Structure formats: structure tokens, C-alpha cells
Amino acid sequence: MIFKSLIIFTLLQSVTLPVWAEINVFACEPEWKALAEILGGNNINAFSATTALQDPHHIEARPSLIAKMRNADMVICTGAELEIGWLPLLLRKAANARIQASQPGYFMAAEHVDKLEVHKNIDRSMGDVHASGNPHVHLDPYRLLKIVEKLKNRLVNIDPANADAYQHKFEQFIVDWKRNVTQWESKAVKLKGKKAIVYHRNWSYLTDWLNIDVIADLEPKPGLPPTSSHLVRLLSVVKQSKPDFILIAAYQDAKGAQWLSNKTGIPIVTLPFTIGGSANAETIKSLYDVTINQLLANIK
């Protein structure tokens, strides 16, 4: 009789005690997937909707992404209108109450830091401008650290049973990250004052951090591909300002940059932009390592 009572008690315990399985994270970009995994370890099952070889502005809201979002406990995206063309549709189609705006499972990274290039007044003549500021915040290590802390707090909110584990992972990350930043800044001293032509404002946080001067953009207006007339106009800019390199992302079409490089001799530096953008950019740390090393390798 006692034995039967113990069995019944054990079964009841297994039914009534909540056991949180892995938190399913839907990340819009690889950098947020990686950071969720760093903080969560075995408590996180993360998926990235995009790769480094895709333009995160323009993604198709495929049924497979809707299915992933429907099962997510948390969605982590850049925000600041970067995914405006596809994220709202996914959220609506998935109909997952846990990850809708204003819910704990909804986390937009750029909302947690001050942004560059905030525009008070915009109109269509300005091109594809993000009104709330430049969204590409992951290439500033100081802003990234603030975002990671906010993300840790959100994970604790969603999964308080593992709060100590998230805190421990975060504290480890702080120590390692600050050491890495010191090393990166020491190496990157030679980049201060160098001049760059960019393709889109992907690099604003990176160039601001490293004190690289951006003198021109291959885009005639944000979101518009390089045109022949605009590239010809850039020849006079190059002659006057003598830039050190042309920066493009791994996912971008290099034709315009190649034309300008052939005409002027300015080297093209194809940067990974995010994790997976080159063979060696496999982690958030190595993304920064590769980026700085490639810039240094292309200066005189």
C-alpha cells in the first residue's frame, strides 16, 4: 500500500511541477542567435532566420519561418525598422502570443542603446532611411555589451529558474569581452583617421568606434544600388579625398565597388558584417577579429 502511494505521489509530482524545457529562440540575424547561445548555454535552442550572405532588409516571410516563430518562446531581432519588410508579417502569421510586441518574449536589440543617424524629419526623397536611427548596432562593442546585459535580464524574466546560470554566463562574457575590446583597440590604433567609401550605412558604428572617416557612399541614396552616374561623380571625391579603402559586406553585390576600384586603385575590403560572412568569422569574437585584421591588411 505504501509502495503504491509513493508511485501515485511521484506521478502527481511529475504532472504538477512545471519543468521548463529549452527556450526556443527565433533570432532574426546570426549575431543575436550567437549571443543568446552564449548566455543560455544548454537552456537555449536558437535559430537564425537569416545568414551573413543575405540582406537582412529584404527577407521572404516563408512558411518555414512562420512555423519556427509559432514555436518560439522568444524572438530576438535588431529592430529599428531593419526587419520592417518581413518581421511584422511573420509575427502576425505565427499568432504566437508569447512573442508579440510588449510581451517579455519580444526583444529588439537596437531599442536598448542610443543610435546614430536618427532623423527627425524624413520623406521619400531621402531613400530608404531608418527614421529611428541606424540599426546596425552590433558592430560597436560597447553598445553590444549593453544589449547583452538587457538580453540577460530578459532571459531571467522568462526563465527565472535558471537565473543564476544566465548571470554567471553574463559575468564571464563581461570579463572576456572587455579584455577583447582592449586588444582590438590597441591593434586598431593604425586605423584612426583612415578614410573609407562605404556601401550602405552598414558600417557607421564600426567606423565611429575605430575613428575611420566615411567620405562617400556607393549608394546614391540609402537603399538604392550604385548607378553609373553616381559612380562617375565619386571619381572626383576620390581624387580630392584619397580614401584608403572601399568597404562592402559579404552579401552585397561588388560590381559598383569593383568598377570604382579598377578606376582608382583603391582596395575593396569585403567584411563579413555578421557571423558566417567569412570562413573565420564563426563567433561574435572572431567576427570582430576578422573585421579588424582585414582593415589593417588593406592600409598602407
KEBA-946835 format. One record per residue (C-alpha): residue number from 1; residue in three letters; x, y, z. Coordinates in nm, 3 decimals. Example, Ala and Ser with C-alpha at 12.3 -4.5 7.8 and 13.67 -1.06 7.14 Angstrom:
! residues 2
@num 1&residu ALA&px 1.230&py -0.450&pz 0.780 .
@num 2&residu SER&px 1.367&py -0.106&pz 0.714 .
//
This chain:
! residues 300
@num 1&residu MET&px 0.000&py 0.000&pz 0.000 .
@num 2&residu ILE&px 0.280&py 0.236&pz 0.095 .
@num 3&residu PHE&px 0.461&py 0.145&pz -0.229 .
@num 4&residu LYS&px 0.150&py 0.226&pz -0.436 .
@num 5&residu SER&px 0.112&py 0.560&pz -0.255 .
@num 6&residu LEU&px 0.472&py 0.651&pz -0.338 .
@num 7&residu ILE&px 0.413&py 0.573&pz -0.706 .
@num 8&residu ILE&px 0.098&py 0.785&pz -0.713 .
@num 9&residu PHE&px 0.278&py 1.072&pz -0.535 .
@num 10&residu THR&px 0.566&py 1.057&pz -0.784 .
@num 11&residu LEU&px 0.328&py 1.061&pz -1.078 .
@num 12&residu LEU&px 0.141&py 1.357&pz -0.936 .
@num 13&residu GLN&px 0.466&py 1.544&pz -0.882 .
@num 14&residu SER&px 0.567&py 1.486&pz -1.243 .
@num 15&residu VAL&px 0.234&py 1.627&pz -1.359 .
@num 16&residu THR&px 0.203&py 1.926&pz -1.127 .
@num 17&residu LEU&px 0.561&py 2.050&pz -1.107 .
@num 18&residu PRO&px 0.645&py 2.276&pz -1.407 .
@num 19&residu VAL&px 0.962&py 2.180&pz -1.587 .
@num 20&residu TRP&px 1.092&py 2.439&pz -1.833 .
@num 21&residu ALA&px 1.243&py 2.278&pz -2.138 .
@num 22&residu GLU&px 1.489&py 2.461&pz -2.362 .
@num 23&residu ILE&px 1.384&py 2.812&pz -2.453 .
@num 24&residu ASN&px 1.320&py 2.825&pz -2.826 .
@num 25&residu VAL&px 1.473&py 3.146&pz -2.960 .
@num 26&residu PHE&px 1.390&py 3.284&pz -3.302 .
@num 27&residu ALA&px 1.674&py 3.522&pz -3.392 .
@num 28&residu CYS&px 1.642&py 3.745&pz -3.696 .
@num 29&residu GLU&px 2.019&py 3.765&pz -3.750 .
@num 30&residu PRO&px 2.316&py 3.539&pz -3.668 .
@num 31&residu GLU&px 2.469&py 3.777&pz -3.412 .
@num 32&residu TRP&px 2.163&py 3.756&pz -3.186 .
@num 33&residu LYS&px 2.148&py 3.378&pz -3.216 .
@num 34&residu ALA&px 2.512&py 3.359&pz -3.108 .
@num 35&residu LEU&px 2.466&py 3.590&pz -2.810 .
@num 36&residu ALA&px 2.155&py 3.403&pz -2.693 .
@num 37&residu GLU&px 2.356&py 3.080&pz -2.703 .
@num 38&residu ILE&px 2.646&py 3.238&pz -2.511 .
@num 39&residu LEU&px 2.412&py 3.347&pz -2.232 .
@num 40&residu GLY&px 2.184&py 3.047&pz -2.235 .
@num 41&residu GLY&px 2.411&py 2.753&pz -2.297 .
@num 42&residu ASN&px 2.214&py 2.429&pz -2.283 .
@num 43&residu ASN&px 1.900&py 2.618&pz -2.177 .
@num 44&residu ILE&px 1.869&py 2.775&pz -2.524 .
@num 45&residu ASN&px 1.766&py 2.628&pz -2.857 .
@num 46&residu ALA&px 1.832&py 2.911&pz -3.104 .
@num 47&residu PHE&px 1.760&py 2.952&pz -3.474 .
@num 48&residu SER&px 1.862&py 3.234&pz -3.710 .
@num 49&residu ALA&px 1.618&py 3.340&pz -3.982 .
@num 50&residu THR&px 1.899&py 3.487&pz -4.195 .
@num 51&residu THR&px 2.259&py 3.419&pz -4.285 .
@num 52&residu ALA&px 2.551&py 3.652&pz -4.344 .
@num 53&residu LEU&px 2.504&py 3.612&pz -4.718 .
@num 54&residu GLN&px 2.154&py 3.760&pz -4.709 .
@num 55&residu ASP&px 2.050&py 4.124&pz -4.688 .
@num 56&residu PRO&px 1.853&py 4.143&pz -4.361 .
@num 57&residu HIS&px 1.644&py 4.429&pz -4.501 .
@num 58&residu HIS&px 1.487&py 4.202&pz -4.763 .
@num 59&residu ILE&px 1.380&py 3.855&pz -4.649 .
@num 60&residu GLU&px 1.084&py 3.650&pz -4.767 .
@num 61&residu ALA&px 0.837&py 3.556&pz -4.495 .
@num 62&residu ARG&px 0.847&py 3.188&pz -4.585 .
@num 63&residu PRO&px 0.613&py 2.925&pz -4.431 .
@num 64&residu SER&px 0.916&py 2.759&pz -4.269 .
@num 65&residu LEU&px 0.996&py 3.082&pz -4.083 .
@num 66&residu ILE&px 0.634&py 3.115&pz -3.973 .
@num 67&residu ALA&px 0.648&py 2.762&pz -3.832 .
@num 68&residu LYS&px 0.969&py 2.840&pz -3.641 .
@num 69&residu MET&px 0.819&py 3.158&pz -3.499 .
@num 70&residu ARG&px 0.500&py 2.980&pz -3.400 .
@num 71&residu ASN&px 0.703&py 2.755&pz -3.168 .
@num 72&residu ALA&px 0.931&py 3.028&pz -3.032 .
@num 73&residu ASP&px 0.939&py 3.136&pz -2.670 .
@num 74&residu MET&px 1.142&py 3.443&pz -2.758 .
@num 75&residu VAL&px 1.215&py 3.647&pz -3.070 .
@num 76&residu ILE&px 1.540&py 3.846&pz -3.080 .
@num 77&residu CYS&px 1.587&py 4.089&pz -3.367 .
@num 78&residu THR&px 1.777&py 4.408&pz -3.440 .
@num 79&residu GLY&px 1.470&py 4.627&pz -3.463 .
@num 80&residu ALA&px 1.489&py 4.997&pz -3.555 .
@num 81&residu GLU&px 1.297&py 4.908&pz -3.873 .
@num 82&residu LEU&px 1.569&py 4.680&pz -4.011 .
@num 83&residu GLU&px 1.321&py 4.392&pz -4.047 .
@num 84&residu ILE&px 1.016&py 4.610&pz -4.115 .
@num 85&residu GLY&px 0.955&py 4.440&pz -4.450 .
@num 86&residu TRP&px 0.912&py 4.090&pz -4.309 .
@num 87&residu LEU&px 0.909&py 4.064&pz -3.928 .
@num 88&residu PRO&px 0.559&py 4.211&pz -3.870 .
@num 89&residu LEU&px 0.415&py 3.967&pz -4.125 .
@num 90&residu LEU&px 0.583&py 3.672&pz -3.954 .
@num 91&residu LEU&px 0.455&py 3.781&pz -3.614 .
@num 92&residu ARG&px 0.103&py 3.819&pz -3.747 .
@num 93&residu LYS&px 0.101&py 3.487&pz -3.931 .
@num 94&residu ALA&px 0.258&py 3.295&pz -3.642 .
@num 95&residu ALA&px -0.008&py 3.425&pz -3.399 .
@num 96&residu ASN&px 0.219&py 3.338&pz -3.106 .
@num 97&residu ALA&px 0.111&py 3.542&pz -2.803 .
@num 98&residu ARG&px 0.442&py 3.488&pz -2.620 .
@num 99&residu ILE&px 0.649&py 3.689&pz -2.870 .
@num 100&residu GLN&px 0.423&py 3.976&pz -2.969 .
@num 101&residu ALA&px 0.534&py 4.335&pz -2.907 .
@num 102&residu SER&px 0.512&py 4.438&pz -2.538 .
@num 103&residu GLN&px 0.550&py 4.074&pz -2.427 .
@num 104&residu PRO&px 0.866&py 3.950&pz -2.247 .
@num 105&residu GLY&px 0.942&py 3.722&pz -2.540 .
@num 106&residu TYR&px 0.979&py 4.017&pz -2.780 .
@num 107&residu PHE&px 1.331&py 4.165&pz -2.775 .
@num 108&residu MET&px 1.455&py 4.429&pz -3.020 .
@num 109&residu ALA&px 1.826&py 4.488&pz -2.959 .
@num 110&residu ALA&px 1.857&py 4.839&pz -3.102 .
@num 111&residu GLU&px 1.585&py 4.968&pz -2.869 .
@num 112&residu HIS&px 1.824&py 4.929&pz -2.575 .
@num 113&residu VAL&px 2.102&py 5.163&pz -2.692 .
@num 114&residu ASP&px 2.140&py 5.513&pz -2.831 .
@num 115&residu LYS&px 2.153&py 5.509&pz -3.209 .
@num 116&residu LEU&px 2.346&py 5.703&pz -3.467 .
@num 117&residu GLU&px 2.185&py 5.886&pz -3.760 .
@num 118&residu VAL&px 1.846&py 5.948&pz -3.603 .
@num 119&residu HIS&px 1.627&py 6.157&pz -3.835 .
@num 120&residu LYS&px 1.355&py 6.387&pz -3.706 .
@num 121&residu ASN&px 1.207&py 6.460&pz -4.046 .
@num 122&residu ILE&px 1.222&py 6.222&pz -4.339 .
@num 123&residu ASP&px 1.050&py 6.190&pz -4.674 .
@num 124&residu ARG&px 1.063&py 5.956&pz -4.971 .
@num 125&residu SER&px 1.318&py 6.173&pz -5.150 .
@num 126&residu MET&px 1.579&py 6.066&pz -4.892 .
@num 127&residu GLY&px 1.563&py 5.699&pz -4.995 .
@num 128&residu ASP&px 1.534&py 5.403&pz -4.758 .
@num 129&residu VAL&px 1.620&py 5.590&pz -4.439 .
@num 130&residu HIS&px 1.552&py 5.442&pz -4.094 .
@num 131&residu ALA&px 1.366&py 5.713&pz -3.907 .
@num 132&residu SER&px 1.458&py 5.582&pz -3.562 .
@num 133&residu GLY&px 1.829&py 5.564&pz -3.642 .
@num 134&residu ASN&px 2.089&py 5.334&pz -3.788 .
@num 135&residu PRO&px 2.000&py 4.977&pz -3.684 .
@num 136&residu HIS&px 2.341&py 4.810&pz -3.735 .
@num 137&residu VAL&px 2.439&py 4.839&pz -3.369 .
@num 138&residu HIS&px 2.614&py 4.502&pz -3.338 .
@num 139&residu LEU&px 2.942&py 4.641&pz -3.475 .
@num 140&residu ASP&px 3.002&py 4.865&pz -3.172 .
@num 141&residu PRO&px 3.142&py 4.656&pz -2.885 .
@num 142&residu TYR&px 3.023&py 4.899&pz -2.618 .
@num 143&residu ARG&px 2.666&py 4.907&pz -2.738 .
@num 144&residu LEU&px 2.679&py 4.532&pz -2.780 .
@num 145&residu LEU&px 2.775&py 4.489&pz -2.415 .
@num 146&residu LYS&px 2.473&py 4.695&pz -2.306 .
@num 147&residu ILE&px 2.248&py 4.486&pz -2.528 .
@num 148&residu VAL&px 2.385&py 4.161&pz -2.383 .
@num 149&residu GLU&px 2.307&py 4.281&pz -2.031 .
@num 150&residu LYS&px 1.949&py 4.367&pz -2.128 .
@num 151&residu LEU&px 1.916&py 4.031&pz -2.302 .
@num 152&residu LYS&px 2.038&py 3.852&pz -1.991 .
@num 153&residu ASN&px 1.777&py 4.034&pz -1.785 .
@num 154&residu ARG&px 1.506&py 3.933&pz -2.029 .
@num 155&residu LEU&px 1.610&py 3.568&pz -2.018 .
@num 156&residu VAL&px 1.593&py 3.581&pz -1.638 .
@num 157&residu ASN&px 1.244&py 3.727&pz -1.666 .
@num 158&residu ILE&px 1.129&py 3.448&pz -1.898 .
@num 159&residu ASP&px 1.311&py 3.166&pz -1.722 .
@num 160&residu PRO&px 1.372&py 3.265&pz -1.355 .
@num 161&residu ALA&px 1.454&py 2.906&pz -1.257 .
@num 162&residu ASN&px 1.786&py 2.941&pz -1.443 .
@num 163&residu ALA&px 1.860&py 3.299&pz -1.335 .
@num 164&residu ASP&px 2.189&py 3.208&pz -1.168 .
@num 165&residu ALA&px 2.313&py 3.032&pz -1.479 .
@num 166&residu TYR&px 2.232&py 3.332&pz -1.700 .
@num 167&residu GLN&px 2.401&py 3.567&pz -1.455 .
@num 168&residu HIS&px 2.712&py 3.350&pz -1.440 .
@num 169&residu LYS&px 2.739&py 3.332&pz -1.819 .
@num 170&residu PHE&px 2.692&py 3.707&pz -1.843 .
@num 171&residu GLU&px 2.964&py 3.780&pz -1.589 .
@num 172&residu GLN&px 3.203&py 3.555&pz -1.780 .
@num 173&residu PHE&px 3.113&py 3.735&pz -2.102 .
@num 174&residu ILE&px 3.183&py 4.077&pz -1.948 .
@num 175&residu VAL&px 3.535&py 3.979&pz -1.843 .
@num 176&residu ASP&px 3.620&py 3.821&pz -2.177 .
@num 177&residu TRP&px 3.459&py 4.097&pz -2.383 .
@num 178&residu LYS&px 3.632&py 4.384&pz -2.205 .
@num 179&residu ARG&px 3.967&py 4.210&pz -2.249 .
@num 180&residu ASN&px 3.894&py 4.161&pz -2.618 .
@num 181&residu VAL&px 3.794&py 4.526&pz -2.664 .
@num 182&residu THR&px 4.122&py 4.640&pz -2.511 .
@num 183&residu GLN&px 4.315&py 4.417&pz -2.752 .
@num 184&residu TRP&px 4.111&py 4.527&pz -3.055 .
@num 185&residu GLU&px 4.155&py 4.895&pz -2.976 .
@num 186&residu SER&px 4.528&py 4.851&pz -2.929 .
@num 187&residu LYS&px 4.559&py 4.685&pz -3.271 .
@num 188&residu ALA&px 4.326&py 4.931&pz -3.442 .
@num 189&residu VAL&px 4.519&py 5.246&pz -3.348 .
@num 190&residu LYS&px 4.664&py 5.249&pz -3.701 .
@num 191&residu LEU&px 4.313&py 5.281&pz -3.845 .
@num 192&residu LYS&px 4.243&py 5.614&pz -3.678 .
@num 193&residu GLY&px 4.190&py 5.885&pz -3.937 .
@num 194&residu LYS&px 4.179&py 5.645&pz -4.232 .
@num 195&residu LYS&px 3.919&py 5.724&pz -4.498 .
@num 196&residu ALA&px 3.655&py 5.491&pz -4.635 .
@num 197&residu ILE&px 3.393&py 5.476&pz -4.904 .
@num 198&residu VAL&px 3.108&py 5.254&pz -4.786 .
@num 199&residu TYR&px 2.824&py 5.063&pz -4.945 .
@num 200&residu HIS&px 2.516&py 5.148&pz -4.736 .
@num 201&residu ARG&px 2.544&py 5.266&pz -4.379 .
@num 202&residu ASN&px 2.622&py 4.916&pz -4.252 .
@num 203&residu TRP&px 2.948&py 5.036&pz -4.104 .
@num 204&residu SER&px 2.853&py 5.353&pz -3.916 .
@num 205&residu TYR&px 2.902&py 5.206&pz -3.569 .
@num 206&residu LEU&px 3.225&py 5.034&pz -3.669 .
@num 207&residu THR&px 3.376&py 5.344&pz -3.829 .
@num 208&residu ASP&px 3.260&py 5.561&pz -3.538 .
@num 209&residu TRP&px 3.425&py 5.327&pz -3.288 .
@num 210&residu LEU&px 3.752&py 5.300&pz -3.481 .
@num 211&residu ASN&px 3.762&py 5.669&pz -3.582 .
@num 212&residu ILE&px 3.757&py 5.593&pz -3.955 .
@num 213&residu ASP&px 3.625&py 5.880&pz -4.167 .
@num 214&residu VAL&px 3.347&py 5.794&pz -4.411 .
@num 215&residu ILE&px 3.378&py 6.026&pz -4.710 .
@num 216&residu ALA&px 3.122&py 5.879&pz -4.952 .
@num 217&residu ASP&px 2.868&py 5.604&pz -5.012 .
@num 218&residu LEU&px 2.836&py 5.386&pz -5.321 .
@num 219&residu GLU&px 2.460&py 5.426&pz -5.286 .
@num 220&residu PRO&px 2.327&py 5.748&pz -5.442 .
@num 221&residu LYS&px 2.055&py 5.729&pz -5.174 .
@num 222&residu PRO&px 2.006&py 5.475&pz -4.893 .
@num 223&residu GLY&px 1.864&py 5.153&pz -5.033 .
@num 224&residu LEU&px 1.939&py 5.234&pz -5.396 .
@num 225&residu PRO&px 2.212&py 5.036&pz -5.576 .
@num 226&residu PRO&px 2.509&py 5.224&pz -5.728 .
@num 227&residu THR&px 2.429&py 5.394&pz -6.056 .
@num 228&residu SER&px 2.675&py 5.473&pz -6.335 .
@num 229&residu SER&px 2.629&py 5.848&pz -6.295 .
@num 230&residu HIS&px 2.683&py 5.833&pz -5.919 .
@num 231&residu LEU&px 2.998&py 5.622&pz -5.956 .
@num 232&residu VAL&px 3.138&py 5.870&pz -6.206 .
@num 233&residu ARG&px 3.075&py 6.152&pz -5.957 .
@num 234&residu LEU&px 3.264&py 5.956&pz -5.694 .
@num 235&residu LEU&px 3.579&py 5.977&pz -5.908 .
@num 236&residu SER&px 3.615&py 6.343&pz -5.818 .
@num 237&residu VAL&px 3.557&py 6.263&pz -5.450 .
@num 238&residu VAL&px 3.832&py 6.003&pz -5.464 .
@num 239&residu LYS&px 4.071&py 6.242&pz -5.636 .
@num 240&residu GLN&px 4.016&py 6.507&pz -5.371 .
@num 241&residu SER&px 3.994&py 6.297&pz -5.054 .
@num 242&residu LYS&px 4.215&py 5.995&pz -5.136 .
@num 243&residu PRO&px 4.030&py 5.723&pz -4.942 .
@num 244&residu ASP&px 4.212&py 5.419&pz -4.812 .
@num 245&residu PHE&px 3.953&py 5.152&pz -4.890 .
@num 246&residu ILE&px 3.605&py 5.071&pz -5.010 .
@num 247&residu LEU&px 3.401&py 4.875&pz -4.755 .
@num 248&residu ILE&px 3.135&py 4.627&pz -4.862 .
@num 249&residu ALA&px 2.956&py 4.341&pz -4.686 .
@num 250&residu ALA&px 2.984&py 3.977&pz -4.788 .
@num 251&residu TYR&px 2.621&py 3.975&pz -4.902 .
@num 252&residu GLN&px 2.646&py 4.284&pz -5.123 .
@num 253&residu ASP&px 2.696&py 4.297&pz -5.500 .
@num 254&residu ALA&px 3.056&py 4.406&pz -5.559 .
@num 255&residu LYS&px 3.011&py 4.534&pz -5.916 .
@num 256&residu GLY&px 2.996&py 4.903&pz -5.831 .
@num 257&residu ALA&px 3.283&py 4.877&pz -5.587 .
@num 258&residu GLN&px 3.487&py 4.682&pz -5.841 .
@num 259&residu TRP&px 3.434&py 4.948&pz -6.110 .
@num 260&residu LEU&px 3.546&py 5.224&pz -5.876 .
@num 261&residu SER&px 3.843&py 5.020&pz -5.755 .
@num 262&residu ASN&px 3.955&py 4.948&pz -6.112 .
@num 263&residu LYS&px 3.938&py 5.318&pz -6.198 .
@num 264&residu THR&px 4.118&py 5.442&pz -5.888 .
@num 265&residu GLY&px 4.327&py 5.161&pz -5.744 .
@num 266&residu ILE&px 4.152&py 5.183&pz -5.407 .
@num 267&residu PRO&px 4.133&py 4.837&pz -5.249 .
@num 268&residu ILE&px 3.798&py 4.674&pz -5.180 .
@num 269&residu VAL&px 3.765&py 4.528&pz -4.831 .
@num 270&residu THR&px 3.486&py 4.272&pz -4.815 .
@num 271&residu LEU&px 3.395&py 4.240&pz -4.448 .
@num 272&residu PRO&px 3.184&py 3.956&pz -4.303 .
@num 273&residu PHE&px 2.933&py 4.201&pz -4.147 .
@num 274&residu THR&px 2.796&py 3.926&pz -3.925 .
@num 275&residu ILE&px 2.879&py 3.573&pz -3.813 .
@num 276&residu GLY&px 2.931&py 3.343&pz -4.110 .
@num 277&residu GLY&px 3.027&py 3.620&pz -4.350 .
@num 278&residu SER&px 3.370&py 3.464&pz -4.395 .
@num 279&residu ALA&px 3.524&py 3.127&pz -4.317 .
@num 280&residu ASN&px 3.691&py 3.254&pz -3.999 .
@num 281&residu ALA&px 3.406&py 3.468&pz -3.865 .
@num 282&residu GLU&px 3.237&py 3.185&pz -3.676 .
@num 283&residu THR&px 3.172&py 3.356&pz -3.340 .
@num 284&residu ILE&px 3.096&py 3.707&pz -3.221 .
@num 285&residu LYS&px 3.459&py 3.744&pz -3.112 .
@num 286&residu SER&px 3.606&py 3.615&pz -3.436 .
@num 287&residu LEU&px 3.370&py 3.846&pz -3.629 .
@num 288&residu TYR&px 3.549&py 4.140&pz -3.469 .
@num 289&residu ASP&px 3.891&py 3.974&pz -3.508 .
@num 290&residu VAL&px 3.844&py 3.918&pz -3.880 .
@num 291&residu THR&px 3.697&py 4.265&pz -3.937 .
@num 292&residu ILE&px 3.987&py 4.450&pz -3.775 .
@num 293&residu ASN&px 4.252&py 4.225&pz -3.929 .
@num 294&residu GLN&px 4.111&py 4.275&pz -4.278 .
@num 295&residu LEU&px 4.102&py 4.651&pz -4.236 .
@num 296&residu LEU&px 4.461&py 4.656&pz -4.112 .
@num 297&residu ALA&px 4.575&py 4.437&pz -4.400 .
@num 298&residu ASN&px 4.448&py 4.690&pz -4.652 .
@num 299&residu ILE&px 4.609&py 5.012&pz -4.530 .
@num 300&residu LYS&px 4.939&py 5.148&pz -4.647 .
//
